Amino acid sequence: MKLYNLKDKKEIVNFSEAVKYGLGKNQGLFFPKKLPIFSQKKIQKLLNKKFISRSQEILSILIGSEIKKKKIKDSVQSAFNFSGPKIVNITNNIYCMELFHGPTLAFKDYGARFMAQILSCLNNQENKSITILTATSGDTGAAVAHAFYKMKNVKVIILYPKGKISKIQKKLFCTLGKNITTISVNGSFDECQKLVKQAFHDQEIRKNTQLNSANSINVSRLFAQICYFFEIFYLLPENLQNKLVISIPCGNFGNLTAGLLAKSMGLPIKKFILATNSNNTVPRYLETGIWNPYKTISTISNAMDISQPNNWPRVEEIFYEKKWNIKDLKYGYVSENETKKNIKNLYMKYKYISEPHASIAYTVLKKKLKIDEHGIFLGTAHPIKFQNTVEQILNIKLKIKQNISNILHLKNLSYNIEPNFKILKKILLKN
Ligand SMILES: *Cc1c(COP(=O)(O)O)cnc(C)c1O
């Protein structure tokens, strides 16, 4: 597969290069030059397959011959080697697709684990050591750390905003040690992301370390996420072609990008809804046409506390390339009170225990869904990851699975730094 840089269309790379570089010149995002389009017959054939073998086929077709088919298949097999997506019927025409049954209890396991497999496969060919440098608003860190944990020739450095991620999120990645270094930054997620971008721009660092970002800007992560949108049609009980509306809780807009890519390949999704918390740069942009990010606000849906979403240019590019009307993209943002109210409603009315991110997607879905449509909102994280918040709102005690209670006593191994690039640079050059 060939991809171009959205900021400089003359820069063309293949898939392996896009995975290794993360970003192109001028921090431009890579975008596929040509996406495969499946006929409806081919889609039906794919939908008859089980999740892993279907995903192997989709990713093999997408990536093409530059990586051996057998290697792609093995990568998918190892990456998706956990209990896959589930769909829960909430009420009549509303469903939740739960993407949080992986090892770190959020959808990010799909992308991070596939990326780790692909990188290790490219890396083994070259036998070089690499450093994964990534910023997290909570869930990426855990998924990336676990995906690369103990992998040969890979060092992982993860930045997160101090005090802004939940206890279980932190325990899941700041306690691992070995090839995983974690750094808490006295600042917001956007500041962490900025530090990462600066590092990628720094000639001295680039010369001394083989740097890699595992953020959702990496195409391998997005491609892996395309697969579970296909699974929706496999799991749903009836034929919902062209009636299905999918509501996505958005932070960096990776999930929405993946969903739109799936649709662009021919998957008959009627439309998408993007839902944000009060960090609503995109909803305001769609309303007014003015891109005006405000300072990031901390909310209970912390994985979405992002005011400068990295993947947005890709969303626009898909609409442009496909000649779709951006007005067909529905949107909304949700206050803290409404988020809490609907966590409560989901439980009181439907006995469904949710968490802030899914609640936001549910809230906007409920407002926008028409009677002849069927709606799915994505369950992006397991409620236990937001234990305190959910327990307080619902006034219940959540059950903690054994594998989670086992990590609760582990020590936090993180460094703490100011959001100052010089300090990060020192750490990177020492490492
Ligand atoms: C990362 C994350 C999101 C946001 O997903 P994007 O792909 O960055 O838009 C939403 N919910 C949860 C729980 C997350 O971890």
The ligand as an SDF file (V2000), in Angstrom:
LIG
                    3D

 15 15  0  0  0  0  0  0  0  0999 V2000
   -8.9900    6.6980   23.4710 C   0  0  0  0  0  0  0  0  0  0  0  0
  -10.3650    6.6630   23.9860 C   0  0  0  0  0  0  0  0  0  0  0  0
  -11.4090    7.3640   23.3700 C   0  0  0  0  0  0  0  0  0  0  0  0
  -11.1650    8.2810   22.2020 C   0  0  0  0  0  0  0  0  0  0  0  0
  -10.8510    7.5660   21.0510 O   0  0  0  0  0  0  0  0  0  0  0  0
  -10.1690    8.2990   19.8060 P   0  0  0  0  0  0  0  0  0  0  0  0
   -9.9380    7.2250   18.8270 O   0  0  0  0  0  0  0  0  0  0  0  0
   -8.9090    8.9150   20.3080 O   0  0  0  0  0  0  0  0  0  0  0  0
  -11.1330    9.3240   19.3520 O   0  0  0  0  0  0  0  0  0  0  0  0
  -12.6900    7.2140   23.8580 C   0  0  0  0  0  0  0  0  0  0  0  0
  -12.9520    6.4310   24.9230 N   0  0  0  0  0  0  0  0  0  0  0  0
  -11.9750    5.7620   25.5620 C   0  0  0  0  0  0  0  0  0  0  0  0
  -12.3180    4.9440   26.7430 C   0  0  0  0  0  0  0  0  0  0  0  0
  -10.6500    5.8410   25.1170 C   0  0  0  0  0  0  0  0  0  0  0  0
   -9.6950    5.1680   25.7510 O   0  0  0  0  0  0  0  0  0  0  0  0
  1  2  1  0
  2  3  1  0
  2 14  2  0
  3  4  1  0
  3 10  2  0
  4  5  1  0
  5  6  1  0
  6  7  2  0
  6  8  1  0
  6  9  1  0
 10 11  1  0
 11 12  2  0
 12 13  1  0
 12 14  1  0
 14 15  1  0
M  END
$$$$
